[in-house]
Amino acid sequence: MSKLRIRVLAGVFVVAAVLSWAGARLWNSVGTLPSVPLAAPVVLALIAAVLLATAFSLRARLRAQRERRPGAKGVDPLMAARAVVFGQASALVAALVAGMYGGTGVFLLELLDFPARRDQAFYAGFSVLAGIAVIAAALFLERVCKLPDDDDQNPPGPEPAA
């Protein structure tokens, strides 16, 4: 499983933002631009919370397992892999959605004189922030579930006596 690349997420965000901004301009010139739903930042924030809770739970279980505490519940490797895949997929979708709402929000900055459009610009801005939170939580989850490198010749710890 390959690591999640920040450059890929940033590229998806930027391309989606540019296309969304251009699409919003075109749509508004032809008709009425659809509104930004209030549920968008709420759903993204819930996904970020689930990812963060999963990461903290797995981190605590892995630490207890590593320290060999009595009664420690182990972590099924398949479950950890599924959690990482869920995080990676969520980060990619969040980058796309945050880019879409970011581009729409930039377009809506021109229409702040209208109260309804001002509210939609705030919702779009909060959606971008919640999307960034999803990406950060997914990266943290991936870091928690990372396996130690096998080619590490000098692991941290006490030096062997000569």
N, C-alpha and C positions, 0 to 999 in steps of 0.2 A: 504494500500500500504506500503510495507516494505522499509526501508531505504537502500540505496546503501552502501555496505560494502567495505571498502578499502581492506580488506583481500581477498575478492572474486576477486576483480579486479587485485590485485597483483598476486594471484594464477593463474588466466587466463593468465596474462602477462608472468609469468615464464614458465608455461607449454607450451604455444605457442612458446616462445623463444627457449626452449630446443628442442622441436619437429622441429621447423624451422631450427635450426642450424644443427641438425642431418640430416634432409631432404636435406638441401643445400649441406652438405658434400657428401651424397649418390648420389644426382643428379649430382654433379660436377664430381664425379668419374666415372659415367656411361656415361655422355654426357656433354652438355653445360648448365650451370645454366641460367635460364631465367633472364632477366634484371629487376632491380627495376625501376618502372616507375616514371617519374618526377611528374606526376599528383598525386601520393599518398600523399606527404606532403601538396600539395595545397588543395586537397579535404578535408583532415583532418583539416587543418587550417580554411577553410570555414565553416565547421560544428562547430568548436569551436567558430567562430565569430557569427554564428547564435544563438548558445546556450547562449553566453554572452549577445548579444543584447536582446534576449528574457528575460533573467534574469534581466537586467537593466530596461527594460520596465515594467516588472511585479513589480519590487521593487518600482519603482516610482509611479505606479498606486496604489499599496497597501499602500504606505506611504500617498499618497494624500487621499485615502479613510479612513485611520485610523485617520488622522488629520481633517477629515471632511471639506476639502476645498470645496468651492462652485464650482460646475461644474466638480467635479472629476469623472472620469469614473471608475466605479467599475470593479472588476475582476470576471468573470464568474468562479465558482469553477471547472466546467467541463473542461474549457480551461486551467486552472492552472494544473489540474490533467493530462491532455494530454501533457502539456509541460514537466511535471516531468517525465512522462513515456517516452517521446521522449529523454529526457536527460539521463535517466537510460539506455535505449537501446543503445544510442550513446556511452555511457561510456563503456558498455560491449563490443560492437563491436570495439571501439577504443583500448581497452586493448588487445583484440585478434589480431587486425591488427598491433598494435605497437609491440606486442610480436613477431609476425611473422617477421616483418621487423627488429626488434632488433636482433633476432637470425641469420637472413640472413646477417645483417651488421657485426655481430661478426665474422661470417665465412669469409666475404669479407675483413676483416682486414688482413688476411693472403695473400691477392692478391693485395695489394696496389701498387705493382710495375707496374701493368697494368693500364693505364689511364682510360680506360672504367670502370674497376672494382672499381677504386678509386672514380669516379663520382657516381657509384651505392652505394658505402659505404656512401657517403655524403647524397644521397637521402634517404637511409635507416635510417641514423641518424636523419635527419630532420623529417622523418615520425614518429620516436619514440617521438621526442619533440612535434610534432603536436598532436600525440595521447595523450600525457600527458596533453596538453592544453585542449583537448576535455574532458578528465576526470575531470580536475579542473573546467571547465565551467559547466559541468553537476552537480558536487557537489555543486557549488555555486547556480545554479538554484534550486536544491533541497532544499537548505538552505533558499532561498528566499521564496519558496512556502510552507515552513513548518508551520503547524498550531500550535498555542500555546497549551501547554499541559493543559488538563482539570483538572488534579489532582494537579495542582500547588496551594498550600494553601496560600502562601504568595506572591502575585504578587508584582513586583516592583512598588514603588510609595510612596505617603505620608502615614505615619502611622495613623491609626484612633485614634482620641482623646478619652481618657478614662474618 
